[in-house]
Amino acid sequence: MRILVAEDEAKVASHLRHGLEEAGYAVDVAADGTEALWLGETNPYDAMVCDVMMPGADGVTVVRQLRRKGVRVPVIFLSARHELSDRVAGLDAGGDDYLAKPFSMIELLARLRALLRRQRADPVDQVRVGDLELDLLARTARRGGVEIALTNREFALLELLMTSSPKPVSKTTIIEHVWDQHFDSGTNVVNVYVNYLRAKIDRPGMAPLIQTVRGVGFALREVAS
């Protein structure tokens, strides 16, 4: 999952990036409203964490403009303003949640998980394909009852493939949702990480689940014998 953080205070932005990356998200950071608007229009983010008071354009204006342009990314507002009228203004502008500063990273992550869960067609915390199980809250994967050790990036890739299953996912979509804006388009990193997953999931003696779909990308699904 790829998150846009719009926050002009460097220390807060760094804290957010660190906490979100530790939780397994790919993170892009905008230092002002103008950059946030440009990034929000350019990239298909899974969610946005947006400070209300920013130079260039305030967060409410950014989200209102994104909504007018048809960008439906779910948004959590962050603000030192605690008044009811401020929360109402943020939600009316198109925000989905509002968290007052100072905030707990644990609470922010919980709100973010809830927001992302509501965006899925099947809002569950566990996904299963064949004998492969993914727990989105505990961030664990098991196949045949045996736990599989995954890095954050591997987990994000597996989550995307499993929540999309049985439909194939293009390499472009994988890059857009699993890697941040610093992705090097000249690398073969998607294939590399798919191979990492195959080595861990499609072990000898097990039916392969990760399929290469020529001209499209990759799909995770059971193949009829």
ZADO-1210 file (C-alpha; in nm, 4 decimals, padded with zeros to 6 digits):
<atoms>
<atom x="00.0000" y="00.0000" z="00.0000" code="MET" pos="1"/>
<atom x="00.1278" y="00.3445" z="-00.0950" code="ARG" pos="2"/>
<atom x="00.0533" y="00.6470" z="00.1242" code="ILE" pos="3"/>
<atom x="00.0912" y="01.0190" z="00.0550" code="LEU" pos="4"/>
<atom x="00.1880" y="01.2228" z="00.3608" code="VAL" pos="5"/>
<atom x="00.1327" y="01.5986" z="00.3283" code="ALA" pos="6"/>
<atom x="00.3074" y="01.7708" z="00.6205" code="GLU" pos="7"/>
<atom x="00.5225" y="02.0852" z="00.6256" code="ASP" pos="8"/>
<atom x="00.6833" y="02.0319" z="00.9691" code="GLU" pos="9"/>
<atom x="00.9988" y="01.8318" z="00.8953" code="ALA" pos="10"/>
<atom x="01.0083" y="01.6492" z="01.2308" code="LYS" pos="11"/>
<atom x="00.6441" y="01.5453" z="01.2101" code="VAL" pos="12"/>
<atom x="00.6853" y="01.4381" z="00.8473" code="ALA" pos="13"/>
<atom x="00.9906" y="01.2293" z="00.9397" code="SER" pos="14"/>
<atom x="00.8005" y="01.0700" z="01.2301" code="HIS" pos="15"/>
<atom x="00.5100" y="00.9840" z="01.0005" code="LEU" pos="16"/>
<atom x="00.7332" y="00.8416" z="00.7286" code="ARG" pos="17"/>
<atom x="00.9259" y="00.6277" z="00.9773" code="HIS" pos="18"/>
<atom x="00.6121" y="00.4947" z="01.1480" code="GLY" pos="19"/>
<atom x="00.4320" y="00.4177" z="00.8238" code="LEU" pos="20"/>
<atom x="00.7342" y="00.2518" z="00.6642" code="GLU" pos="21"/>
<atom x="00.7837" y="00.0379" z="00.9761" code="GLU" pos="22"/>
<atom x="00.4222" y="-00.0718" z="00.9332" code="ALA" pos="23"/>
<atom x="00.4991" y="-00.1815" z="00.5774" code="GLY" pos="24"/>
<atom x="00.3671" y="00.1075" z="00.3693" code="TYR" pos="25"/>
<atom x="00.5449" y="00.2788" z="00.0810" code="ALA" pos="26"/>
<atom x="00.5463" y="00.6509" z="00.1610" code="VAL" pos="27"/>
<atom x="00.5776" y="00.9720" z="-00.0405" code="ASP" pos="28"/>
<atom x="00.6050" y="01.3041" z="00.1479" code="VAL" pos="29"/>
<atom x="00.4871" y="01.6454" z="00.0297" code="ALA" pos="30"/>
<atom x="00.6252" y="01.9461" z="00.2179" code="ALA" pos="31"/>
<atom x="00.3495" y="02.1902" z="00.1179" code="ASP" pos="32"/>
<atom x="00.0021" y="02.2043" z="-00.0306" code="GLY" pos="33"/>
<atom x="00.1188" y="02.2701" z="-00.3854" code="THR" pos="34"/>
<atom x="00.3371" y="01.9582" z="-00.3889" code="GLU" pos="35"/>
<atom x="00.0618" y="01.7543" z="-00.2221" code="ALA" pos="36"/>
<atom x="-00.1853" y="01.8562" z="-00.4916" code="LEU" pos="37"/>
<atom x="00.0590" y="01.7681" z="-00.7696" code="TRP" pos="38"/>
<atom x="00.1495" y="01.4285" z="-00.6203" code="LEU" pos="39"/>
<atom x="-00.2147" y="01.3502" z="-00.5446" code="GLY" pos="40"/>
<atom x="-00.3132" y="01.4171" z="-00.9051" code="GLU" pos="41"/>
<atom x="-00.0148" y="01.2266" z="-01.0474" code="THR" pos="42"/>
<atom x="-00.0119" y="00.9022" z="-00.8470" code="ASN" pos="43"/>
<atom x="-00.2851" y="00.6506" z="-00.7528" code="PRO" pos="44"/>
<atom x="-00.2342" y="00.6454" z="-00.3734" code="TYR" pos="45"/>
<atom x="-00.4154" y="00.4021" z="-00.1476" code="ASP" pos="46"/>
<atom x="-00.4573" y="00.6697" z="00.1210" code="ALA" pos="47"/>
<atom x="-00.3455" y="01.0211" z="00.2157" code="MET" pos="48"/>
<atom x="-00.2489" y="01.1623" z="00.5559" code="VAL" pos="49"/>
<atom x="-00.2871" y="01.5383" z="00.5257" code="CYS" pos="50"/>
<atom x="-00.1989" y="01.8212" z="00.7628" code="ASP" pos="51"/>
<atom x="-00.4559" y="02.1005" z="00.7589" code="VAL" pos="52"/>
<atom x="-00.2221" y="02.3986" z="00.8015" code="MET" pos="53"/>
<atom x="00.0371" y="02.4024" z="00.5213" code="MET" pos="54"/>
<atom x="00.2008" y="02.6689" z="00.3034" code="PRO" pos="55"/>
<atom x="00.1105" y="02.6860" z="-00.0645" code="GLY" pos="56"/>
<atom x="-00.2422" y="02.5599" z="-00.0040" code="ALA" pos="57"/>
<atom x="-00.3990" y="02.4387" z="00.3181" code="ASP" pos="58"/>
<atom x="-00.4982" y="02.0729" z="00.3488" code="GLY" pos="59"/>
<atom x="-00.8713" y="02.1365" z="00.3210" code="VAL" pos="60"/>
<atom x="-00.8184" y="02.3245" z="-00.0063" code="THR" pos="61"/>
<atom x="-00.5912" y="02.0471" z="-00.1380" code="VAL" pos="62"/>
<atom x="-00.8477" y="01.7757" z="-00.0688" code="VAL" pos="63"/>
<atom x="-01.1358" y="01.9845" z="-00.2046" code="ARG" pos="64"/>
<atom x="-00.9445" y="02.0384" z="-00.5296" code="GLN" pos="65"/>
<atom x="-00.8519" y="01.6697" z="-00.5551" code="LEU" pos="66"/>
<atom x="-01.2185" y="01.5751" z="-00.5141" code="ARG" pos="67"/>
<atom x="-01.3190" y="01.8213" z="-00.7857" code="ARG" pos="68"/>
<atom x="-01.0670" y="01.6546" z="-01.0173" code="LYS" pos="69"/>
<atom x="-01.2181" y="01.3136" z="-00.9451" code="GLY" pos="70"/>
<atom x="-00.9411" y="01.1854" z="-00.7145" code="VAL" pos="71"/>
<atom x="-01.1134" y="00.9575" z="-00.4633" code="ARG" pos="72"/>
<atom x="-00.8132" y="00.8674" z="-00.2443" code="VAL" pos="73"/>
<atom x="-00.9271" y="00.8260" z="00.1208" code="PRO" pos="74"/>
<atom x="-00.7916" y="01.1040" z="00.3448" code="VAL" pos="75"/>
<atom x="-00.7112" y="01.1353" z="00.7145" code="ILE" pos="76"/>
<atom x="-00.6674" y="01.4971" z="00.8214" code="PHE" pos="77"/>
<atom x="-00.4165" y="01.5897" z="01.0930" code="LEU" pos="78"/>
<atom x="-00.4574" y="01.9202" z="01.2719" code="SER" pos="79"/>
<atom x="-00.3742" y="02.1072" z="01.5908" code="ALA" pos="80"/>
<atom x="-00.7209" y="02.2613" z="01.5633" code="ARG" pos="81"/>
<atom x="-00.9605" y="02.0747" z="01.7907" code="HIS" pos="82"/>
<atom x="-01.2825" y="02.2714" z="01.7340" code="GLU" pos="83"/>
<atom x="-01.5904" y="02.0895" z="01.6047" code="LEU" pos="84"/>
<atom x="-01.6225" y="02.3430" z="01.3225" code="SER" pos="85"/>
<atom x="-01.2700" y="02.2558" z="01.2004" code="ASP" pos="86"/>
<atom x="-01.3481" y="01.8832" z="01.1942" code="ARG" pos="87"/>
<atom x="-01.6728" y="01.9454" z="01.0119" code="VAL" pos="88"/>
<atom x="-01.4966" y="02.1638" z="00.7516" code="ALA" pos="89"/>
<atom x="-01.2398" y="01.8915" z="00.6857" code="GLY" pos="90"/>
<atom x="-01.4991" y="01.6174" z="00.6489" code="LEU" pos="91"/>
<atom x="-01.7238" y="01.8341" z="00.4312" code="ASP" pos="92"/>
<atom x="-01.4283" y="01.9076" z="00.2024" code="ALA" pos="93"/>
<atom x="-01.3990" y="01.5350" z="00.1266" code="GLY" pos="94"/>
<atom x="-01.1922" y="01.4023" z="00.4164" code="GLY" pos="95"/>
<atom x="-01.2735" y="01.0588" z="00.5585" code="ASP" pos="96"/>
<atom x="-01.1296" y="01.0952" z="00.9089" code="ASP" pos="97"/>
<atom x="-00.9837" y="01.3667" z="01.1329" code="TYR" pos="98"/>
<atom x="-00.7138" y="01.3201" z="01.3970" code="LEU" pos="99"/>
<atom x="-00.6058" y="01.5966" z="01.6326" code="ALA" pos="100"/>
<atom x="-00.2400" y="01.6752" z="01.7052" code="LYS" pos="101"/>
<atom x="-00.0539" y="01.5611" z="01.9056" code="PRO" pos="102"/>
<atom x="-00.1500" y="01.2129" z="01.7922" code="PHE" pos="103"/>
<atom x="-00.0457" y="00.8567" z="01.8695" code="SER" pos="104"/>
<atom x="00.1118" y="00.6656" z="01.5800" code="MET" pos="105"/>
<atom x="-00.0662" y="00.3537" z="01.7064" code="ILE" pos="106"/>
<atom x="-00.4025" y="00.5270" z="01.6710" code="GLU" pos="107"/>
<atom x="-00.3144" y="00.6710" z="01.3304" code="LEU" pos="108"/>
<atom x="-00.2181" y="00.3252" z="01.2029" code="LEU" pos="109"/>
<atom x="-00.5419" y="00.1772" z="01.3390" code="ALA" pos="110"/>
<atom x="-00.7491" y="00.4485" z="01.1699" code="ARG" pos="111"/>
<atom x="-00.5545" y="00.3976" z="00.8476" code="LEU" pos="112"/>
<atom x="-00.6162" y="00.0214" z="00.8544" code="ARG" pos="113"/>
<atom x="-00.9867" y="00.0814" z="00.9103" code="ALA" pos="114"/>
<atom x="-00.9973" y="00.3303" z="00.6234" code="LEU" pos="115"/>
<atom x="-00.8202" y="00.0940" z="00.3847" code="LEU" pos="116"/>
<atom x="-01.0393" y="-00.1958" z="00.4923" code="ARG" pos="117"/>
<atom x="-01.3522" y="00.0015" z="00.4010" code="ARG" pos="118"/>
<atom x="-01.2131" y="00.0611" z="00.0510" code="GLN" pos="119"/>
<atom x="-01.1913" y="-00.3092" z="-00.0277" code="ARG" pos="120"/>
<atom x="-01.4810" y="-00.4859" z="-00.1984" code="ALA" pos="121"/>
<atom x="-01.4626" y="-00.7535" z="00.0717" code="ASP" pos="122"/>
<atom x="-01.3689" y="-00.5662" z="00.3918" code="PRO" pos="123"/>
<atom x="-01.2098" y="-00.8484" z="00.5882" code="VAL" pos="124"/>
<atom x="-00.8869" y="-00.8734" z="00.7856" code="ASP" pos="125"/>
<atom x="-00.7895" y="-01.2155" z="00.6537" code="GLN" pos="126"/>
<atom x="-00.7526" y="-01.3191" z="00.2901" code="VAL" pos="127"/>
<atom x="-00.7256" y="-01.6775" z="00.1688" code="ARG" pos="128"/>
<atom x="-00.6351" y="-01.8269" z="-00.1679" code="VAL" pos="129"/>
<atom x="-00.6185" y="-02.2063" z="-00.1604" code="GLY" pos="130"/>
<atom x="-00.4099" y="-02.3026" z="00.1420" code="ASP" pos="131"/>
<atom x="-00.2376" y="-01.9614" z="00.1535" code="LEU" pos="132"/>
<atom x="-00.3640" y="-01.7284" z="00.4271" code="GLU" pos="133"/>
<atom x="-00.2796" y="-01.3619" z="00.4835" code="LEU" pos="134"/>
<atom x="-00.3641" y="-01.1829" z="00.8096" code="ASP" pos="135"/>
<atom x="-00.3738" y="-00.8118" z="00.7294" code="LEU" pos="136"/>
<atom x="-00.3835" y="-00.7029" z="01.0951" code="LEU" pos="137"/>
<atom x="-00.1132" y="-00.9305" z="01.2327" code="ALA" pos="138"/>
<atom x="00.0786" y="-00.8963" z="00.9038" code="ARG" pos="139"/>
<atom x="00.1488" y="-01.2665" z="00.8877" code="THR" pos="140"/>
<atom x="00.1288" y="-01.5196" z="00.6044" code="ALA" pos="141"/>
<atom x="00.0827" y="-01.8953" z="00.6262" code="ARG" pos="142"/>
<atom x="00.0683" y="-02.1725" z="00.3712" code="ARG" pos="143"/>
<atom x="-00.0501" y="-02.5130" z="00.4758" code="GLY" pos="144"/>
<atom x="-00.0450" y="-02.3871" z="00.8344" code="GLY" pos="145"/>
<atom x="00.3257" y="-02.3004" z="00.8182" code="VAL" pos="146"/>
<atom x="00.4180" y="-01.9352" z="00.8772" code="GLU" pos="147"/>
<atom x="00.6139" y="-01.7624" z="00.6023" code="ILE" pos="148"/>
<atom x="00.8686" y="-01.4937" z="00.6950" code="ALA" pos="149"/>
<atom x="00.8230" y="-01.1889" z="00.4690" code="LEU" pos="150"/>
<atom x="00.9891" y="-00.8493" z="00.4466" code="THR" pos="151"/>
<atom x="00.7611" y="-00.5440" z="00.4452" code="ASN" pos="152"/>
<atom x="00.7955" y="-00.5087" z="00.0671" code="ARG" pos="153"/>
<atom x="00.7225" y="-00.8774" z="00.0092" code="GLU" pos="154"/>
<atom x="00.4161" y="-00.8541" z="00.2325" code="PHE" pos="155"/>
<atom x="00.2880" y="-00.5481" z="00.0437" code="ALA" pos="156"/>
<atom x="00.3316" y="-00.7272" z="-00.2890" code="LEU" pos="157"/>
<atom x="00.1609" y="-01.0421" z="-00.1617" code="LEU" pos="158"/>
<atom x="-00.1252" y="-00.8353" z="-00.0180" code="GLU" pos="159"/>
<atom x="-00.1824" y="-00.6677" z="-00.3542" code="LEU" pos="160"/>
<atom x="-00.1771" y="-00.9994" z="-00.5421" code="LEU" pos="161"/>
<atom x="-00.4071" y="-01.1735" z="-00.2940" code="MET" pos="162"/>
<atom x="-00.6643" y="-00.8959" z="-00.2621" code="THR" pos="163"/>
<atom x="-00.6763" y="-00.8773" z="-00.6427" code="SER" pos="164"/>
<atom x="-00.7006" y="-01.2568" z="-00.6875" code="SER" pos="165"/>
<atom x="-00.7893" y="-01.4189" z="-00.9204" code="PRO" pos="166"/>
<atom x="-00.7459" y="-01.1156" z="-01.1461" code="LYS" pos="167"/>
<atom x="-00.3960" y="-01.0425" z="-01.2796" code="PRO" pos="168"/>
<atom x="-00.2076" y="-00.7315" z="-01.1646" code="VAL" pos="169"/>
<atom x="00.0066" y="-00.5363" z="-01.4102" code="SER" pos="170"/>
<atom x="00.3667" y="-00.4425" z="-01.3349" code="LYS" pos="171"/>
<atom x="00.2646" y="-00.0766" z="-01.3526" code="THR" pos="172"/>
<atom x="-00.0002" y="-00.1266" z="-01.0844" code="THR" pos="173"/>
<atom x="00.2466" y="-00.3156" z="-00.8655" code="ILE" pos="174"/>
<atom x="00.4977" y="-00.0315" z="-00.8928" code="ILE" pos="175"/>
<atom x="00.2304" y="00.2310" z="-00.8205" code="GLU" pos="176"/>
<atom x="00.1081" y="00.0599" z="-00.5024" code="HIS" pos="177"/>
<atom x="00.4159" y="-00.1121" z="-00.3590" code="VAL" pos="178"/>
<atom x="00.7023" y="00.1306" z="-00.4343" code="TRP" pos="179"/>
<atom x="00.7401" y="00.5008" z="-00.3566" code="ASP" pos="180"/>
<atom x="00.8303" y="00.7954" z="-00.5825" code="GLN" pos="181"/>
<atom x="01.2017" y="00.7081" z="-00.5679" code="HIS" pos="182"/>
<atom x="01.1474" y="00.3858" z="-00.7642" code="PHE" pos="183"/>
<atom x="01.4083" y="00.3372" z="-01.0350" code="ASP" pos="184"/>
<atom x="01.2153" y="00.2526" z="-01.3526" code="SER" pos="185"/>
<atom x="01.5329" y="00.1143" z="-01.5103" code="GLY" pos="186"/>
<atom x="01.5478" y="-00.1806" z="-01.2717" code="THR" pos="187"/>
<atom x="01.3857" y="-00.5231" z="-01.2867" code="ASN" pos="188"/>
<atom x="01.2828" y="-00.5057" z="-00.9215" code="VAL" pos="189"/>
<atom x="00.9238" y="-00.6269" z="-00.9702" code="VAL" pos="190"/>
<atom x="01.0401" y="-00.9543" z="-01.1269" code="ASN" pos="191"/>
<atom x="01.3024" y="-00.9888" z="-00.8539" code="VAL" pos="192"/>
<atom x="01.0439" y="-00.9551" z="-00.5755" code="TYR" pos="193"/>
<atom x="00.7972" y="-01.1869" z="-00.7477" code="VAL" pos="194"/>
<atom x="01.0756" y="-01.4467" z="-00.7562" code="ASN" pos="195"/>
<atom x="01.1439" y="-01.3851" z="-00.3858" code="TYR" pos="196"/>
<atom x="00.7759" y="-01.4581" z="-00.3133" code="LEU" pos="197"/>
<atom x="00.7717" y="-01.7666" z="-00.5337" code="ARG" pos="198"/>
<atom x="01.0706" y="-01.9100" z="-00.3465" code="ALA" pos="199"/>
<atom x="00.8851" y="-01.8670" z="-00.0159" code="LYS" pos="200"/>
<atom x="00.5285" y="-01.9544" z="-00.1188" code="ILE" pos="201"/>
<atom x="00.5532" y="-02.2026" z="-00.4045" code="ASP" pos="202"/>
<atom x="00.7789" y="-02.4460" z="-00.2257" code="ARG" pos="203"/>
<atom x="00.8706" y="-02.7865" z="-00.3719" code="PRO" pos="204"/>
<atom x="00.5789" y="-03.0282" z="-00.3628" code="GLY" pos="205"/>
<atom x="00.3194" y="-02.7487" z="-00.3497" code="MET" pos="206"/>
<atom x="00.0972" y="-02.6399" z="-00.6359" code="ALA" pos="207"/>
<atom x="00.2262" y="-02.3056" z="-00.7702" code="PRO" pos="208"/>
<atom x="-00.0009" y="-02.0105" z="-00.6900" code="LEU" pos="209"/>
<atom x="00.1875" y="-01.7177" z="-00.8447" code="ILE" pos="210"/>
<atom x="00.1275" y="-01.7178" z="-01.2183" code="GLN" pos="211"/>
<atom x="00.2937" y="-01.5067" z="-01.4878" code="THR" pos="212"/>
<atom x="00.0293" y="-01.3660" z="-01.7238" code="VAL" pos="213"/>
<atom x="00.2085" y="-01.2866" z="-02.0467" code="ARG" pos="214"/>
<atom x="00.1655" y="-00.9296" z="-02.1654" code="GLY" pos="215"/>
<atom x="-00.0127" y="-00.8332" z="-01.8427" code="VAL" pos="216"/>
<atom x="00.1739" y="-00.9070" z="-01.5217" code="GLY" pos="217"/>
<atom x="00.1171" y="-01.1545" z="-01.2424" code="PHE" pos="218"/>
<atom x="-00.1769" y="-01.3289" z="-01.0790" code="ALA" pos="219"/>
<atom x="-00.2062" y="-01.5277" z="-00.7586" code="LEU" pos="220"/>
<atom x="-00.4644" y="-01.8028" z="-00.7991" code="ARG" pos="221"/>
<atom x="-00.5233" y="-02.1733" z="-00.7846" code="GLU" pos="222"/>
<atom x="-00.4768" y="-02.3507" z="-01.1139" code="VAL" pos="223"/>
<atom x="-00.7186" y="-02.6306" z="-01.1921" code="ALA" pos="224"/>
<atom x="-00.5409" y="-02.9645" z="-01.2148" code="SER" pos="225"/>
</atoms>
